[in-house]
């Protein structure tokens, strides 16, 4: 009898998974223009972490949220889609130069931090 209960729960679980998959339908084009998505969806669209997405928004590279209230921040799906399409059509050299510039800035900041730390330990 115990095994029968496990089989039933497995069947119920499989049924729930099939129901969830059937609910995942394509968004109609008219609705996609006005759909709002959260940071998790934005990040997943670009294959990045949520913190990376927020950094891009903070830098001004990614679109600003359309709605920003406590515990509810949403971006327009059309804007997010346009942003990522722009990244894919952008030349590789532009992307590489941005990465190089960001690395140089990080290196300068790290060097300044090391120098400041050396001065404080040397002065003490």
N, C-alpha and C positions, 0 to 999 in steps of 0.2 A: 504494500500500500504506500509505503514511503516513496518508492521509486515512481509510482504513478503520479503523485503530487508534484514531483520535480519535473516530470514530462509535461504536465499541464502548465506549470509556470513557464517552462521553456516555450511552449506553444503560445502562451499569452504574450510573452516577451517578443517572440517573433512577429506576432500579429501587431503589437504596438509599433514595432520598428517599421513594418510595412505601411502602417497608417501614417507615421511621421514622414516617410519618404513620399507618399502620395500627396501630402500637403505641400511639399516643396515643388511648387510650380513656377513657371517663368512669370516674371512681372510684366504686365501689359505695357507697351511702349508709352501710352498716354500717362500711365501712373508713374512710370520711371522718371518722368520729368519733374514730378513734385514729391517723390518719395524722400523721406528723411532716414538717415542711417547714423548709427553711433560710431564711436571711435574704433570699437572692436571690428566692426564690419569694414570700415575704411582701411584699417591696417591689414586685415585679411585680404582685401582686394589687391593691395600692393605687395602682399607676401612679406610683411614686416611686423614688428612688435608694436603694441599700442604706444609705448614710450617713444619709439622712433617716429610714429605718426604725429604725436604731440610735439616732438622737436621740430618736425617739418612745418607744422602749423605755427609754432612760436617763431621760427625763422622767417616766416612769410612765404615759404616755398609752396606749401599746400594751402588750399582754400580755407578761409575762416569759417567757423560754424555759423549756420543760419540762426540757430536757437541756442542760447547759452543761459541756462538757469541752474540753480543748485541741483546737482545730481541728475541733470537732464541736458546734455549737450548733443546737438544733432547737426549733421552736414547734409547738404543736398546731394542726392545720389548722382544727379546729372553733373554737378560740379566735380565731384570726386572722380567720376568716370572720365571726364574731360581732362582732369589733372593727370591721371595715370596714362591716358592716351598720349598726352603731350610728352610725358617722360619717355615713352617708347619710341616716339618719332623724333625726339631730340637727338642730335648728333652725339656720338660716343665721345668725341673730343670735349664737348661742353661738359658732359658728366664727369669726365676724368679731371678736367681742370677744376671743377667744383670740389671734387674729392681731394685733390692736391692742395687747393687753397685751405680747405678745412683742416687738413693734416698739418700744414704750416702754422696755422693759427693755434692749433692744439700744442704743437711743439714749442712755439713762442711762450704760450701760457705756462707750460711745464717748466721751461727754462727759467722764467721769471719767478715761479714758485720756488724752485730749487735755490736760486740766488737769494731770495728773501729769507729762506730757511737757514742758509749758510751764514747770512749776516746776523740773524738773531742768535744763532748758536755761537758764532764767533765773538759777538759783543757781550755775551753772558759770561 
